[in-house]
Amino acid sequence: MIQSPDVAFLRRVIRDALVATVGCTDPSAIALSAAHAGSAVFDAYAPREDAQTMLDRIARIDVRIDPRLFKNAQYARIPNTQGLYGVDLAILLGLLIGSTDFGLQLFQLVRPNLLACAGRQENRALVHIGITEPETGLYCETRITLQDGKSGAACIRDNHDALAWVEEDGKRTVHYHACSCCSDPLPVGEASLSDTERLSMGTLEELATKVMALADVDLPEIQTAFTMNRKVWMDGEVGSGDTYGLSRFPDSNNLVTIPLISRQAVALATYRRMVGEPVEVMACGGSGNHGLTFFLTVMHGWTLPNIVAERSLFHGAAFGVALIAIMKEKTGIITSLCGCSLTSALAASAALAWGMGGSEREMLRAMNIVLLSLGGIVCDGAKPACAYKTGLGSQVAIEAACMARQAPGMDSGEGLGFRSFTGLLHVLEELHIHGMTSFEHTIGTLLMEKVHAGSPQGIGSTP
């Protein structure tokens, strides 16, 4: 069947927003930049030998990283490391792993000998971290200088797995760049800025109508996401998360307990991922926690008795993923406000309100309830305690969708709220791009102070 251009494009937007990951995407992106840099310098100038011999050839490793990426990566536990974390550890592991074929799942390749080598303090001292200006967006540049003066570098930019350039001893090869200030002609993806902007110009009902033209077979990634992310929650051992107060609730399907069960499910799944368990997660909008929060919330919310039979879970999920893609283009991939709770909850609340038969007004009302409830929650970096925020976002999303049908007198224009979808997007863009710049500088400074002070919560520590 030949699809209309709008439907075909929408399918690509949704598909591009979904990517399987192992571990937090932020240290994974940093490790990926180091793996590319290592391939440039060692494949070109030095044979790959055992891990320690390879590190002995290095004079220093310089890392330039944007404050948002640093903030999110510093305390996210790395899979297969027994709960260790730190930007320096991610850099060394990426370098020693070497392979870039696994993308954001490269931490699957961590082995005990690599971890032992990367964990030595004298090796970690090779890594020197510098923070860029927040305006650079998602950015990680890793430069490796050998003892003989040869060097290699690589840069990840704009998206967690987007290789911008690789440099071998001063000769740079551009691979990809989404920055408009770059003068070089560069490849543009199918989901370009103007195309996604076009999607955001319509109403929620218009977007939902486009989504209804999609069939399950068009996006098998949606079902994969539900299966994969549900498994992260369900496979948690009894007692998993107890140290963070995350215990299981009994199953139920009433309006009171479903939001609480969803909150617990999202929190527990987030915790497992953030403590470094090597679980595979379908990320959404550049974040595994976005994916867990959104898909588990919609999955639980669709068990509510007031879901309309002719509105399927598949279409609700596709609608929500499209909303996340639209919102993330306005706010950026890594945000100052907690996108894992706020953005995911905004999308889930709209999807659930639509599933309950809601009109444009009810969907907007649900999103505004979420924004008015969670709009002040900041992102202070990826870590196990993110479970509290994502769990809260899940509960608020389900409750907002239910309340939207019961609050016809609510003024959607109050506070941060807005009476149109385009207006709501404008609020999100202004808050993230202009309103929180000083916060990024402040949180980056505080975290770097911990690193330089070598505090118990500093770089590479265990809790």
C-alpha positions in Angstrom: 0.0 0.0 0.0 1.3 3.4 -1.0 1.2 5.8 2.0 0.7 9.6 1.8 3.8 11.7 2.2 2.6 12.9 5.6 2.1 9.3 6.9 5.4 8.1 5.5 7.2 11.0 7.1 5.4 10.5 10.4 6.5 6.9 10.4 10.1 8.0 9.9 9.9 10.6 12.7 8.6 8.0 15.2 11.1 5.3 14.1 14.0 7.8 14.3 13.0 8.7 17.9 13.3 5.0 19.1 16.7 3.4 19.6 17.7 0.4 21.8 20.3 1.2 24.5 22.2 -0.6 27.3 22.9 1.8 30.1 22.4 5.5 30.3 22.8 7.1 26.8 24.9 10.0 28.2 28.0 8.0 29.4 27.5 5.8 26.3 27.8 8.8 24.0 31.0 9.9 25.8 32.4 6.3 25.5 31.5 6.3 21.8 33.5 9.5 21.2 36.5 7.8 22.9 36.1 4.7 20.9 36.1 6.7 17.7 39.1 8.7 18.8 40.9 5.5 19.8 40.3 4.0 16.4 41.7 7.1 14.8 45.0 7.2 16.8 45.7 3.5 17.4 44.5 2.1 14.1 46.6 4.7 12.3 49.7 4.9 14.4 50.0 2.1 16.9 48.9 -1.6 17.0 46.2 -2.5 19.4 47.7 -4.5 22.2 46.6 -5.5 25.7 44.7 -2.8 27.6 47.5 -1.6 29.9 50.1 -1.5 27.2 47.8 0.6 25.1 47.2 3.1 27.9 51.0 3.2 28.5 51.4 4.7 25.1 49.1 7.6 25.9 50.5 11.0 27.2 47.0 12.5 27.9 43.4 12.4 27.0 41.6 15.7 26.7 37.8 15.8 26.8 35.7 18.8 25.9 32.1 18.2 27.0 29.0 20.4 27.2 27.7 21.0 30.7 24.4 19.2 30.2 26.0 16.0 28.9 28.6 16.2 31.8 25.8 16.7 34.3 23.8 13.7 33.0 26.8 11.4 32.6 28.8 12.0 35.8 26.7 9.9 38.2 25.0 7.5 35.9 26.2 4.0 36.8 27.9 2.2 33.9 26.7 -1.4 33.0 28.9 -4.3 33.9 31.0 -2.2 36.3 29.4 -3.2 39.7 27.9 0.3 40.1 30.9 2.5 39.1 30.5 5.8 37.4 32.3 8.8 36.2 33.1 10.6 32.9 36.7 9.5 33.1 35.7 5.9 33.5 33.4 6.1 30.5 36.2 7.6 28.4 38.7 4.9 29.3 36.2 2.1 28.8 35.1 3.4 25.4 38.8 3.6 24.4 39.6 0.1 25.6 36.5 -1.4 24.1 37.4 0.1 20.8 34.5 -1.1 18.7 32.0 1.4 17.5 29.8 -1.2 15.9 27.5 -1.5 19.0 26.7 2.2 19.1 25.0 3.1 22.3 25.1 -0.5 23.5 28.9 -0.7 23.6 29.0 -1.2 27.4 27.8 -4.7 26.7 31.4 -5.3 25.8 32.9 -4.3 29.2 35.0 -7.2 30.5 36.7 -7.6 33.9 40.2 -7.0 32.5 39.1 -3.8 30.8 37.3 -2.6 33.9 40.3 -3.3 36.1 42.6 -1.4 33.8 40.2 1.5 33.4 39.6 1.7 37.1 43.3 2.3 38.1 43.8 5.8 39.5 47.0 6.4 37.5 45.1 5.6 34.3 42.1 7.8 35.2 44.6 10.6 35.8 45.3 10.6 32.0 41.8 12.1 31.4 41.5 15.9 31.6 37.9 17.2 31.4 36.9 20.7 30.2 33.4 22.1 30.0 32.2 24.0 26.9 29.6 26.8 26.9 26.0 25.5 27.2 25.1 27.0 23.8 27.1 24.3 22.0 24.3 21.7 22.6 25.1 18.1 23.0 28.8 17.9 22.5 31.7 15.6 23.4 35.1 15.9 21.8 37.8 13.4 22.9 41.4 14.0 21.9 44.1 11.3 22.5 47.8 12.3 22.4 50.4 9.6 22.4 53.8 9.7 24.0 55.4 10.2 20.6 53.3 13.3 19.9 50.9 11.6 17.4 47.2 12.3 18.1 43.7 11.4 17.2 40.3 12.9 18.0 36.6 12.4 17.5 33.5 14.4 18.2 29.9 13.3 19.0 27.5 16.2 18.5 23.7 17.0 18.5 22.6 13.4 19.1 24.1 10.7 21.3 25.3 8.5 18.4 25.9 11.2 15.8 29.6 11.3 14.8 30.4 14.8 13.7 34.1 14.4 12.8 37.2 12.3 13.2 40.7 13.6 13.2 44.0 11.8 12.6 47.0 13.9 13.5 45.5 17.1 12.4 43.6 15.9 9.4 39.9 16.1 10.0 37.2 14.2 8.2 33.6 15.5 8.7 31.0 12.8 9.0 27.8 14.5 10.2 26.8 17.9 11.5 23.3 19.3 12.3 24.6 22.7 13.3 23.4 25.5 11.0 26.6 27.6 11.7 28.7 25.0 9.8 29.7 26.2 6.4 30.5 22.8 4.9 27.8 21.0 2.9 26.7 18.2 5.1 24.2 15.3 4.7 20.7 16.0 6.0 18.5 13.3 7.5 15.0 12.6 6.3 13.5 14.0 9.5 15.0 17.5 8.9 14.2 20.5 11.2 11.7 22.0 8.8 9.8 18.8 8.4 9.4 18.2 12.1 8.5 21.9 12.5 5.7 21.3 10.0 4.3 18.6 12.2 4.3 20.9 15.2 2.3 23.6 13.4 -0.9 21.6 13.5 -3.2 20.7 16.3 -3.1 17.6 18.5 -6.2 16.3 16.8 -4.6 16.7 13.4 -1.6 14.8 14.5 -3.7 12.0 16.1 -5.6 11.7 12.8 -2.3 11.2 10.9 -1.2 8.6 13.4 -4.5 6.7 12.9 -3.4 6.1 9.3 -0.5 4.0 10.5 -0.8 0.2 11.0 1.0 -2.0 13.5 3.2 -3.5 10.7 4.4 0.0 9.9 6.1 0.4 13.2 7.1 -2.9 14.8 9.5 -0.8 17.0 6.4 0.2 19.1 5.7 -3.4 20.1 9.4 -4.0 20.7 9.5 -1.0 23.0 6.6 -2.2 25.1 8.1 -5.7 25.3 11.6 -4.5 26.1 10.7 -1.8 28.6 8.1 -3.9 30.4 10.7 -6.6 30.8 13.0 -4.2 32.6 10.3 -3.7 35.2 9.0 -7.2 35.5 12.4 -8.9 35.6 13.5 -7.0 38.6 14.3 -9.4 41.4 12.2 -9.3 44.6 13.7 -6.6 46.8 15.4 -4.8 43.8 15.2 -1.1 44.6 14.4 -1.6 48.3 17.5 0.5 49.2 15.8 3.4 47.5 12.3 2.6 49.0 11.0 1.2 45.7 8.8 -1.7 46.6 6.2 -3.4 44.4 2.4 -2.7 44.7 -0.1 -5.4 44.2 -1.8 -5.5 40.8 -5.1 -3.7 40.4 -7.1 -1.9 37.8 -9.0 0.9 39.5 -8.5 4.6 39.1 -6.8 4.9 42.5 -4.1 2.2 42.3 -3.2 2.2 38.6 -1.3 5.5 38.8 0.5 4.3 41.8 1.4 0.9 40.2 2.6 2.8 37.1 4.7 5.1 39.3 6.3 2.1 41.0 6.9 0.3 37.7 8.6 3.3 36.1 10.6 4.0 39.2 11.9 0.4 39.6 12.7 0.1 35.9 14.6 3.5 36.0 16.4 2.4 39.1 17.6 -0.8 37.5 18.9 1.1 34.5 20.6 3.8 36.6 22.4 1.5 38.9 24.1 0.0 35.9 22.2 -3.3 35.4 23.0 -4.3 31.8 19.3 -4.2 30.7 18.3 -3.4 27.2 15.9 -0.4 27.0 14.1 1.2 24.1 15.1 4.9 24.4 12.8 7.6 23.1 13.8 11.1 22.2 17.4 10.4 23.0 16.8 9.0 26.5 16.2 5.5 27.9 14.5 7.0 30.9 12.1 8.8 28.5 11.4 5.5 26.9 10.7 3.7 30.2 8.6 6.5 31.6 6.5 6.9 28.5 5.9 3.3 27.4 5.3 1.9 30.9 2.9 4.8 31.7 0.9 4.4 28.6 0.8 0.6 29.0 -0.6 0.9 32.5 -2.9 3.8 31.6 -4.5 1.8 28.8 -5.9 -0.6 31.4 -8.2 2.1 32.8 -11.9 1.3 32.3 -12.6 4.6 30.5 -10.3 3.9 27.5 -12.3 3.9 24.3 -12.3 0.5 22.5 -11.6 1.8 19.0 -8.5 3.7 20.1 -5.7 1.3 20.3 -2.6 1.2 22.5 -0.4 1.1 19.4 -1.9 4.3 18.0 -1.7 6.0 21.4 1.9 5.1 21.7 2.7 6.2 18.2 1.0 9.5 18.9 3.0 10.0 22.1 6.3 9.2 20.5 5.6 11.7 17.7 4.8 14.3 20.4 8.1 13.6 22.2 10.0 14.0 18.9 8.3 17.4 18.4 8.9 18.6 21.9 12.6 17.4 22.0 13.3 19.4 18.8 12.1 22.5 20.6 13.9 21.9 23.9 17.0 20.0 22.8 18.0 16.4 23.5 19.5 17.1 27.0 17.5 19.6 29.0 17.7 21.8 32.1 14.2 20.7 33.2 13.8 17.0 33.9 12.6 15.7 30.5 12.4 12.1 31.7 9.5 13.1 33.9 8.1 16.3 32.2 8.4 15.6 28.5 7.5 11.9 28.9 4.5 12.8 31.1 3.3 15.5 28.7 3.3 13.0 25.8 1.7 10.2 27.9 -1.0 12.4 29.3 -2.0 13.5 25.8 -2.0 10.0 24.5 -4.1 8.7 27.4 -6.5 11.6 27.1 -6.9 10.8 23.4 -7.4 7.1 24.3 -10.2 8.1 26.6 -12.0 9.7 23.6 -10.7 13.2 24.5 -10.8 16.1 22.0 -8.2 18.8 21.4 -9.4 20.5 24.6 -9.1 17.5 26.8 -5.6 16.6 25.5 -4.4 20.2 26.0 -5.9 20.3 29.4 -4.1 17.1 30.4 -0.8 18.4 29.1 -1.3 21.7 31.0 -2.1 19.8 34.2 1.2 18.0 33.8 3.1 21.3 33.0 1.6 23.1 36.0 2.5 20.1 38.2 6.0 19.2 37.0 7.2 22.4 35.3 9.7 23.3 38.0 11.5 20.0 38.3 15.1 20.5 37.2 17.5 17.9 35.9 20.5 17.5 38.2 22.1 14.6 36.2 21.4 11.0 35.6 21.6 8.8 38.7 19.6 6.1 40.5 17.6 8.8 42.3 16.1 9.8 39.0 13.6 7.0 39.8 11.8 9.3 42.1 11.2 11.9 39.3 10.3 9.5 36.5 7.9 7.6 38.8 6.2 10.9 39.8 5.9 11.9 36.2 4.2 8.6 35.4 1.6 9.0 38.2 1.0 12.6 37.3 0.5 11.8 33.6 -2.2 9.2 34.3 -4.0 11.4 36.9 -3.8 14.4 34.5 -5.5 12.5 31.7 -8.3 11.4 34.1 -8.7 14.9 35.6 -8.8 16.5 32.2 -12.2 15.0 31.6 -13.4 16.1 35.0 -12.2 19.7 34.9 -14.2 21.5 32.2 -13.9 24.8 34.0 -10.1 24.7 34.2 -8.3 27.7 32.6 -5.5 26.2 30.5 -4.0 29.7 30.2 -3.0 29.9 33.9 0.7 30.1 34.8 2.9 28.2 32.4 -0.2 26.7 30.7 -1.3 27.6 27.2 -4.6 27.3 25.3 -3.0 25.9 22.1 -0.5 23.2 21.2 1.8 25.6 19.4 1.6 28.0 22.4 2.6 25.2 24.8 5.5 24.3 22.5 6.6 28.0 22.7 6.5 27.9 26.5 8.7 24.8 26.6 11.2 26.2 24.1 11.5 29.5 26.0 11.9 27.8 29.3 14.6 25.4 28.1 16.6 27.5 25.6 16.5 30.9 27.4 15.1 30.5 30.9 17.5 27.9 32.3 20.9 28.9 30.9 22.3 30.1 34.3 21.1 26.9 35.9 23.3 24.8 33.6 26.3 26.9 34.5 25.6 26.6 38.2 25.0 22.8 38.2 28.0 22.2 36.0 30.2 24.3 38.4 28.9 22.4 41.4 29.6 19.0 39.9 33.0 20.0 38.7 33.8 21.2 42.2 33.1 17.7 43.5 35.3 16.2 40.8 38.2 18.5 41.6 37.8 18.2 45.3 37.9 14.4 45.1 34.9 14.2 47.4 33.3 10.8 48.3 30.6 11.7 45.7 33.3 12.7 43.2 34.4 11.2 40.0 34.3 7.5 39.7 33.2 6.9 43.2 30.7 4.3 44.4 27.8 5.5 46.7 
